[in-house]
Amino acid sequence: MKNPILVVVGVIVALAGLLFFLQGIGVVSGSGMSNTTTWSILGPIIAIVGVLVALRGSGRIRR
């Protein structure tokens, strides 16, 4: 691993994106984000960014 901090941050961001997506589609309820189209679209985008950050930190993606 080249930068373990980036890997950890990327994983946290990816998990947050997954949670946002699940709230957006109504699987996880109890917040203002539940059943909202905005979060069902932004959630996967945030998760993909998190995965890319984690891969960059692990050295699998180079500039």
C-alpha positions in Angstrom: 0.0 0.0 0.0 1.4 3.3 -1.0 -0.9 5.5 1.1 -3.1 3.7 3.7 -4.8 7.0 4.7 -6.2 7.4 1.2 -7.4 3.8 1.3 -9.2 4.3 4.6 -10.7 7.6 3.4 -11.8 6.0 0.2 -13.5 3.0 1.9 -15.3 5.4 4.3 -16.5 7.5 1.4 -17.6 4.4 -0.6 -19.6 3.1 2.4 -21.2 6.5 2.9 -22.2 6.6 -0.8 -23.7 3.1 -0.4 -25.7 4.3 2.7 -26.9 7.4 0.8 -28.0 5.2 -2.1 -29.9 2.8 0.2 -31.6 5.7 1.9 -32.5 7.2 -1.4 -34.2 4.1 -2.7 -36.0 3.6 0.7 -34.2 0.5 2.0 -32.9 2.5 5.0 -35.5 4.8 6.4 -35.7 7.3 9.2 -34.1 10.4 7.8 -34.9 13.2 5.4 -32.8 11.4 2.8 -35.2 8.5 2.7 -37.1 7.9 -0.6 -35.4 10.8 -2.3 -34.4 10.6 -5.9 -31.5 13.0 -5.4 -29.7 10.5 -3.0 -30.5 7.5 -5.1 -28.5 9.2 -7.9 -25.8 10.9 -5.9 -25.1 7.8 -3.7 -23.6 5.6 -6.4 -21.6 8.5 -7.7 -20.1 9.1 -4.2 -19.5 5.4 -3.8 -17.6 5.2 -7.1 -15.5 8.2 -6.1 -14.7 6.5 -2.8 -13.6 3.3 -4.6 -11.4 5.3 -7.0 -9.7 7.1 -4.1 -9.1 3.8 -2.3 -7.6 2.3 -5.5 -5.4 5.4 -5.9 -4.2 5.0 -2.3 -3.4 1.4 -2.8 -1.3 2.1 -5.9 -3.5 0.3 -8.4 -4.3 3.5 -10.2 -1.4 5.7 -11.4 -1.5 9.2 -12.8 
